Amino acid sequence: MPPEDARYEVRRFLYSRPTVASDASTIRHGLARWGVQLTDAEIAGAAMFLAGLNPPQVEIHKAALGSSQSYQITSHGQLAYERNE
């Protein structure tokens, strides 16, 4: 899957749960139910790209005692999804 499509799918999943920060495996399982197959690395890369935009469309939350990360859509990400940007 092209990176642009992976970013769209990750943002679409996060849009469906705006109040929850999800880790890569949760996103992978959710997307698999929609018929989208992505690896954890592809999901992390897509989320990092979206977090690096100005303004960021995804917020990265790091665990206090571990190296795990979770991702949550921002209001700018919600608007971009709704506008199909």
C-alpha positions as CSV (number, residue, x, y, z in Angstrom):
1,M,0.0,0.0,0.0
2,P,1.4,3.4,-0.9
3,P,2.4,5.6,2.1
4,E,-0.3,8.2,1.2
5,D,-3.0,5.5,1.5
6,A,-1.5,4.2,4.8
7,R,-1.6,7.8,6.3
8,Y,-5.3,8.1,5.1
9,E,-6.3,4.8,6.7
10,V,-4.5,5.6,10.0
11,R,-6.1,9.0,10.2
12,R,-9.5,7.4,9.3
13,F,-9.2,5.0,12.2
14,L,-8.1,7.6,14.7
15,Y,-11.0,9.8,13.5
16,S,-13.4,7.1,14.4
17,R,-12.2,7.2,18.0
18,P,-11.2,10.8,18.7
19,T,-11.1,10.6,22.5
20,V,-8.9,7.6,22.7
21,A,-5.1,7.3,22.1
22,S,-4.5,4.0,20.4
23,D,-1.2,2.1,20.0
24,A,-0.1,0.6,16.7
25,S,-1.3,-2.9,17.4
26,T,-4.8,-1.6,18.3
27,I,-4.9,0.4,15.1
28,R,-3.7,-2.6,13.1
29,H,-6.5,-4.8,14.5
30,G,-9.1,-2.1,13.9
31,L,-8.0,-1.6,10.3
32,A,-7.9,-5.4,9.7
33,R,-11.7,-5.4,10.5
34,W,-12.1,-2.9,7.7
35,G,-10.1,-5.0,5.3
36,V,-6.9,-2.9,5.5
37,Q,-3.7,-4.7,6.1
38,L,-0.8,-2.6,7.5
39,T,2.1,-3.5,9.7
40,D,2.9,-1.8,13.0
41,A,5.9,-0.2,11.3
42,E,3.7,1.3,8.5
43,I,1.2,2.5,11.1
44,A,4.0,4.1,13.2
45,G,5.5,5.8,10.1
46,A,2.1,7.1,9.0
47,A,1.4,8.5,12.5
48,M,4.9,10.1,12.7
49,F,4.3,11.8,9.4
50,L,0.9,13.1,10.4
51,A,2.4,14.3,13.7
52,G,5.1,16.2,11.9
53,L,2.8,18.3,9.8
54,N,2.2,21.9,10.7
55,P,-0.3,22.0,12.4
56,P,0.0,18.4,13.5
57,Q,-2.9,16.1,12.7
58,V,-1.9,13.4,15.2
59,E,-0.6,13.7,18.7
60,I,1.9,11.1,20.0
61,H,1.7,10.0,23.6
62,K,4.6,8.2,25.1
63,A,4.3,5.8,28.0
64,A,5.9,7.0,31.2
65,L,7.8,3.8,32.0
66,G,8.2,2.2,28.6
67,S,9.0,2.9,25.0
68,S,5.5,2.3,23.8
69,Q,3.6,5.0,22.0
70,S,0.0,5.7,21.3
71,Y,-1.6,8.0,18.8
72,Q,-4.5,10.4,19.0
73,I,-6.0,12.6,16.3
74,T,-6.0,16.3,16.8
75,S,-8.7,18.8,15.9
76,H,-6.7,19.7,12.8
77,G,-6.6,16.0,11.8
78,Q,-10.3,15.8,12.2
79,L,-10.8,18.8,10.0
80,A,-8.4,17.5,7.4
81,Y,-10.3,14.2,7.4
82,E,-13.7,15.8,7.0
83,R,-12.4,18.0,4.2
84,N,-10.8,15.0,2.6
85,E,-7.4,16.7,2.5
